[in-house]
Amino acid sequence: MTATTSRTYIVTGAGSGIGLATTQLLRERGETVIGVDLKGAEIEADLSTPAGRKAAAENVIEVAEGKIDAVIACAGISAPIPLTVSVNYFGVTEFLDHLAPFLAKSPAPRAAVVSSAASLQTTSPELVDALLAGDEAKALELGAALAAQGPAGYLNYPSSKRALSRWIRRESITERWAGAGIPLNAVAPGTVISPMTEKLLSTEEGRKLVDDNMPMPLNYHSESIVLARLLAWLTSEENTHTTGQTIYIDGGVDATLRGDNIWN
């Protein structure tokens, strides 16, 4: 009987939440995982800056000895501040761009990222455009202006996730990704029980606020492992043709908020 060769996965945000659950699941399945996070991972790095992303990628390549089969980008924050757009968008896209040439060398390369059902909420079109244009300075300027307006600061989060899902759709069919045989996808959770949401979900008022904006008629709030299982499949050798998708694994948020509007 031929032994199955372990694949090498890079997981950002591996220290907690969806990233930690994904790391644990992959290791239980016998895969090699190199985690990246601010702390609590094999590689400690700050993905909020260009220098931090480059250093993280260089460290990953060194530790992996250039052998990378899949990248799963889970790192993200939901604070109503401009830092959110740097971590959630550039901390994913720029990091993936650094690793793409090495990923392409794998016989079955895959990449997946964590977006959010919040991408369906109201966004700042100007901020989304700046992100998609790759203009981090402009995006931070716009994000800071939103934060200065109080509640409008929250727009940093859905805007970062909307831009990320649009980036996935745009880039997935390019020579760098599709041309190299790399399926590139996103998952979009609804409300996940994690350190990021723990405080908000601890009060009745907080839960009502969340549920009014993210209605989940199927099985209510999810555990991180639910997302981990889908991320593991999207980055497995089994996935050969699913690409450019944001898969809403959200208990019905998308179907509730958009209904038939996606066909218009």
C-alpha positions, -999 to 999 in steps of 0.1 A, spaced: 0 0 0 15 34 -10 17 60 17 0 93 11 24 122 9 16 150 33 8 184 17 23 216 31 -2 242 41 4 279 51 -24 292 74 -25 328 85 -44 338 116 -34 303 129 -33 314 165 -71 317 171 -106 314 156 -110 299 121 -73 298 115 -66 278 146 -95 254 139 -82 249 103 -47 243 115 -58 217 140 -81 199 114 -54 197 88 -28 184 113 -54 158 124 -56 147 88 -18 143 86 -10 175 67 20 197 74 9 232 85 31 263 90 10 288 109 14 326 107 1 350 133 10 379 155 17 353 182 10 317 189 22 304 156 54 290 139 60 323 122 51 354 141 45 383 117 25 415 113 5 414 81 -8 450 85 23 465 68 41 459 35 73 451 53 56 427 76 39 408 47 72 405 28 90 393 59 63 368 67 64 354 31 102 351 32 100 333 65 74 309 52 94 301 21 125 294 43 107 272 68 88 254 40 120 250 20 102 264 -9 76 236 -9 41 251 -6 10 232 -17 -18 254 -3 -23 288 13 -53 295 36 -56 332 46 -77 335 77 -61 365 94 -85 394 99 -99 419 123 -133 436 126 -124 469 144 -139 501 130 -105 515 122 -83 518 91 -60 491 103 -88 467 94 -84 473 57 -47 468 58 -50 434 76 -82 421 59 -73 431 23 -36 438 18 -26 413 45 -43 387 23 -38 398 -13 -2 410 -10 8 379 11 -7 356 -15 11 375 -43 44 369 -26 38 332 -23 21 326 -57 53 317 -76 62 290 -50 27 278 -49 27 273 -86 55 247 -83 32 223 -64 16 195 -84 -18 205 -69 -16 241 -57 -46 257 -40 -55 289 -22 -85 301 -2 -92 331 20 -118 341 46 -142 368 34 -175 374 53 -212 376 48 -207 412 59 -195 418 24 -232 420 15 -238 449 39 -234 486 31 -199 496 21 -179 527 11 -176 524 -27 -146 548 -26 -128 526 -1 -136 495 -21 -122 511 -53 -90 522 -35 -85 487 -22 -90 471 -56 -67 497 -72 -40 485 -47 -37 520 -32 -31 513 4 -22 549 13 -55 561 -1 -74 533 15 -60 542 49 -68 578 44 -104 569 35 -106 544 64 -94 571 89 -120 595 76 -147 570 82 -134 562 117 -135 599 126 -172 599 119 -180 575 147 -204 547 137 -193 551 100 -160 536 110 -176 501 109 -177 505 71 -140 496 71 -149 460 78 -176 452 51 -157 473 26 -125 453 32 -144 420 27 -164 432 -3 -131 442 -20 -115 409 -10 -143 389 -26 -141 410 -57 -103 405 -59 -108 368 -57 -133 368 -86 -110 391 -107 -77 373 -100 -89 337 -101 -91 336 -139 -57 353 -145 -25 337 -158 -10 339 -123 -37 318 -108 -58 299 -133 -29 298 -157 -8 281 -130 -36 256 -122 -44 272 -89 -80 273 -77 -85 306 -58 -116 309 -36 -131 326 -6 -155 314 22 -179 339 37 -191 330 72 -220 345 90 -216 350 127 -189 327 140 -184 320 177 -148 331 182 -125 354 203 -134 381 177 -172 379 185 -171 367 221 -176 401 237 -204 412 213 -223 379 217 -221 380 255 -250 404 259 -286 403 247 -282 437 231 -251 426 212 -267 394 199 -297 414 187 -275 438 168 -256 410 152 -287 390 143 -306 420 129 -277 425 105 -267 389 99 -299 367 101 -290 330 103 -322 309 100 -302 276 96 -286 264 129 -278 299 141 -242 310 149 -215 286 138 -183 272 153 -150 278 136 -146 241 126 -176 245 102 -155 270 81 -123 249 86 -139 219 69 -149 239 38 -115 256 36 -98 221 38 -118 209 9 -113 240 -13 -75 236 -8 -75 198 -12 -65 179 -44 -101 170 -48 -110 206 -58 -99 209 -94 -125 233 -109 -141 255 -82 -125 289 -85 -134 326 -82 -161 318 -58 -171 334 -25 -190 305 -9 -215 319 17 -213 293 46 -236 315 66 -267 298 79 -288 316 53 -276 352 56 -270 356 19 -303 340 9 -322 362 35 -305 395 26 -303 391 -12 -330 367 -21 -334 366 -59 -314 398 -64 -283 379 -74 -301 370 -107 -308 406 -116 
